[in-house]
Amino acid sequence: MPEKFDVIVVGAGPAGTACAFTCAKNGLKVLQIERGEYPGSKNVMGGVLYRKQLEEIIPDFWKEAPLERPIVEQRFWMMDKESTVNFSYKGLEWGREPYNNFTVLRAPFDQWFAQKGVNEGVLLINETVVTDCLVENGKVIGVRTDRPDGEVLADVVVLADGVNSLLGKKLGFHKEFRPDEVALTVMEVINLPKEKINDRFNLEDGQGCTIEIFGDSTKGNLGTAFLYTNKESLNIGVGTTLSSMMKAKLKPYDLLDHLKNHPMVKPLLSGGESAEYLAHLIPEGGYHSVPKVIGNGVLVIGDAAQLVNAIHREGSNMAMSSGKMAAEAIVKAKVRNDFSEVGLSSYRDSLYNSFIIKDLEKYKNAAHTFEQYPQYFKDYIPMMNQAASKFFTVDGTPKKDKQKQIMKSVTGEKGTLKVLSDMYRAWKAVK
Ligand SMILES: Cc1cc2nc3c(=O)[nH]c(=O)nc-3n(C[C@H](O)[C@H](O)[C@H](O)COP(=O)(O)OP(=O)(O)OC[C@H]3O[C@@H](n4cnc5c(N)ncnc54)[C@H](O)[C@@H]3O)c2cc1C
């Protein structure tokens, strides 16, 4: 007879570990199964970890977690071929407790987080793939793994198996992705001495900065690039939706090379040594792509439930919060000994009343709008750069005339009505 647990969690990313930790802390018998050699060994992230949602699980985690730098500055670059229009916020308050967010490297962070679960009593098994959920009379009753005699039973199975949740697909929770629902992102970790990072990014020890780059970073296609500072390395990456990649015949590694060689980026990386090259999918379908998240004896959390807010690059926090909410629903279900879809329904209620679904709903039409109308990335970013260049070039033209010339070149190229309707559409998509 296979061994039985209260809960089996598949995956040891932020979602799975938040759920396993919270279940174990509430006295449940938890098995967590991870296919990688260790938690984090297969995981990829640009690197921004949000304080608030992890603090709700592990108070004061920053005193012991392997974090890179607290982020004190967020920069946004609207980049053309040899110029950028930038805006940013730098706040030294973010460099002190309670902080806002941090850069992290996933391998050390995920291992640390999973160990916190183990300390609470989670049984973590690495290097094991869950191949199927065991279903009896319409209820998930356990999992099958690739180990000999690898069947294990549980009252509840939690799918935290990431963006391409094969188990969710097998249960019919979601279908194959459409190419516009996922982004393919490639990134590189580049080692660079701390002093160079501080000088080049205008930082001190214990301060970090993030740069999000739009426009020429994706050759004018829908998508973004990022450059984040760690203690002694930089994370640089770029991604676009699969549909944009296919339409523009882009190769992800060519895009990364293009970015690294851009005249605005190259000097920041100069002398660095490549330490890691990674590629991963990001679920970007948003609100419309969130699948059914509860079945009889099963819950879906994190990327497996497509919980990513691509506009604000939030994913790890949504993964952790959804993991915690799922655990709280399981604890309630245990009291009533009802692990049916109805018995677990408080997970759905918590999720839909939280910032997660509210934020996804707010931006529910954004990705589609920017995908359908490529002019925002292709035309308006170069136009912004040309306008800024004209405005700031001192050539004896009176400023009022300059303003008129700029307006004329913007509206002249597209027509006033077209510009106004483009602006209105963009505002509607993100309002
Ligand atoms: C390039 C990139 C940059 C990003 N940048 C940010 C950022 O800056 N900030 C942010 O908040 N989010 C970011 N994200 C999103 C963030 O990484 C995810 O939202 C988050 O990792 C989701 O956590 P998860 O636990 O749901 O999934 P994952 O982290 O993908 O974890 C899933 C785990 O399940 C395991 N697994 C899968 N299948 C099985 C199986 N069958 N059996 C056993 N184990 C299995 C995997 O090995 C993995 O460990 C980024 C993502 C990418 C790709």
Ligand as a Chemical Component Dictionary entry (heavy atoms), coordinates in Angstrom:
data_LIG
# 
_chem_comp.id                   LIG 
_chem_comp.type                 NON-POLYMER 
_chem_comp.pdbx_formal_charge   0 
_chem_comp.three_letter_code    LIG 
# 
loop_
_chem_comp_atom.comp_id 
_chem_comp_atom.atom_id 
_chem_comp_atom.alt_atom_id 
_chem_comp_atom.type_symbol 
_chem_comp_atom.charge 
_chem_comp_atom.model_Cartn_x 
_chem_comp_atom.model_Cartn_y 
_chem_comp_atom.model_Cartn_z 
_chem_comp_atom.pdbx_ordinal 
LIG C1  C1  C 0 13.415 35.415 -17.352 1  
LIG C2  C2  C 0 12.395 35.572 -16.269 2  
LIG C3  C3  C 0 12.416 36.706 -15.489 3  
LIG C4  C4  C 0 11.495 36.858 -14.431 4  
LIG N1  N1  N 0 11.619 37.924 -13.622 5  
LIG C5  C5  C 0 10.824 38.033 -12.539 6  
LIG C6  C6  C 0 11.042 39.052 -11.583 7  
LIG O1  O1  O 0 11.965 39.854 -11.719 8  
LIG N2  N2  N 0 10.221 39.124 -10.501 9  
LIG C7  C7  C 0 9.199  38.220 -10.322 10 
LIG O2  O2  O 0 8.496  38.309 -9.311  11 
LIG N3  N3  N 0 8.975  37.235 -11.215 12 
LIG C8  C8  C 0 9.775  37.107 -12.303 13 
LIG N4  N4  N 0 9.589  36.071 -13.175 14 
LIG C9  C9  C 0 8.462  35.140 -12.948 15 
LIG C10 C10 C 0 8.796  34.172 -11.818 16 
LIG O3  O3  O 0 10.031 33.549 -12.067 17 
LIG C11 C11 C 0 7.702  33.111 -11.719 18 
LIG O4  O4  O 0 6.444  33.747 -11.663 19 
LIG C12 C12 C 0 7.884  32.242 -10.477 20 
LIG O5  O5  O 0 9.104  31.562 -10.540 21 
LIG C13 C13 C 0 6.742  31.215 -10.395 22 
LIG O6  O6  O 0 6.982  30.325 -9.336  23 
LIG P1  P1  P 0 6.400  28.850 -9.378  24 
LIG O7  O7  O 0 6.810  28.217 -8.118  25 
LIG O8  O8  O 0 4.968  28.904 -9.737  26 
LIG O9  O9  O 0 7.107  28.153 -10.630 27 
LIG P2  P2  P 0 8.637  27.779 -10.864 28 
LIG O10 O10 O 0 9.523  28.752 -10.211 29 
LIG O11 O11 O 0 8.777  27.581 -12.335 30 
LIG O12 O12 O 0 8.813  26.388 -10.118 31 
LIG C14 C14 C 0 8.240  25.205 -10.605 32 
LIG C15 C15 C 0 9.030  24.052 -10.030 33 
LIG O13 O13 O 0 8.372  22.827 -10.330 34 
LIG C16 C16 C 0 9.333  21.864 -10.713 35 
LIG N5  N5  N 0 8.606  20.888 -11.550 36 
LIG C17 C17 C 0 7.997  21.098 -12.736 37 
LIG N6  N6  N 0 7.384  19.974 -13.174 38 
LIG C18 C18 C 0 7.619  19.033 -12.245 39 
LIG C19 C19 C 0 7.247  17.664 -12.133 40 
LIG N7  N7  N 0 6.469  17.091 -13.056 41 
LIG N8  N8  N 0 7.671  16.974 -11.061 42 
LIG C20 C20 C 0 8.434  17.583 -10.096 43 
LIG N9  N9  N 0 8.814  18.863 -10.142 44 
LIG C21 C21 C 0 8.403  19.589 -11.199 45 
LIG C22 C22 C 0 10.374 22.686 -11.458 46 
LIG O14 O14 O 0 11.624 22.018 -11.524 47 
LIG C23 C23 C 0 10.431 23.937 -10.600 48 
LIG O15 O15 O 0 11.352 23.834 -9.556  49 
LIG C24 C24 C 0 10.486 35.886 -14.227 50 
LIG C25 C25 C 0 10.449 34.752 -15.040 51 
LIG C26 C26 C 0 11.396 34.586 -16.050 52 
LIG C27 C27 C 0 11.343 33.331 -16.884 53 
# 
loop_
_chem_comp_bond.comp_id 
_chem_comp_bond.atom_id_1 
_chem_comp_bond.atom_id_2 
_chem_comp_bond.value_order 
_chem_comp_bond.pdbx_ordinal 
LIG C1  C2  SING 1  
LIG C2  C3  SING 2  
LIG C2  C26 DOUB 3  
LIG C3  C4  DOUB 4  
LIG C4  N1  SING 5  
LIG C4  C24 SING 6  
LIG N1  C5  DOUB 7  
LIG C5  C6  SING 8  
LIG C5  C8  SING 9  
LIG C6  O1  DOUB 10 
LIG C6  N2  SING 11 
LIG N2  C7  SING 12 
LIG C7  O2  DOUB 13 
LIG C7  N3  SING 14 
LIG N3  C8  DOUB 15 
LIG C8  N4  SING 16 
LIG N4  C9  SING 17 
LIG N4  C24 SING 18 
LIG C9  C10 SING 19 
LIG C10 O3  SING 20 
LIG C10 C11 SING 21 
LIG C11 O4  SING 22 
LIG C11 C12 SING 23 
LIG C12 O5  SING 24 
LIG C12 C13 SING 25 
LIG C13 O6  SING 26 
LIG O6  P1  SING 27 
LIG P1  O7  DOUB 28 
LIG P1  O8  SING 29 
LIG P1  O9  SING 30 
LIG O9  P2  SING 31 
LIG P2  O10 DOUB 32 
LIG P2  O11 SING 33 
LIG P2  O12 SING 34 
LIG O12 C14 SING 35 
LIG C14 C15 SING 36 
LIG C15 O13 SING 37 
LIG C15 C23 SING 38 
LIG O13 C16 SING 39 
LIG C16 N5  SING 40 
LIG C16 C22 SING 41 
LIG N5  C17 SING 42 
LIG N5  C21 SING 43 
LIG C17 N6  DOUB 44 
LIG N6  C18 SING 45 
LIG C18 C19 SING 46 
LIG C18 C21 DOUB 47 
LIG C19 N7  SING 48 
LIG C19 N8  DOUB 49 
LIG N8  C20 SING 50 
LIG C20 N9  DOUB 51 
LIG N9  C21 SING 52 
LIG C22 O14 SING 53 
LIG C22 C23 SING 54 
LIG C23 O15 SING 55 
LIG C24 C25 DOUB 56 
LIG C25 C26 SING 57 
LIG C26 C27 SING 58 
# 
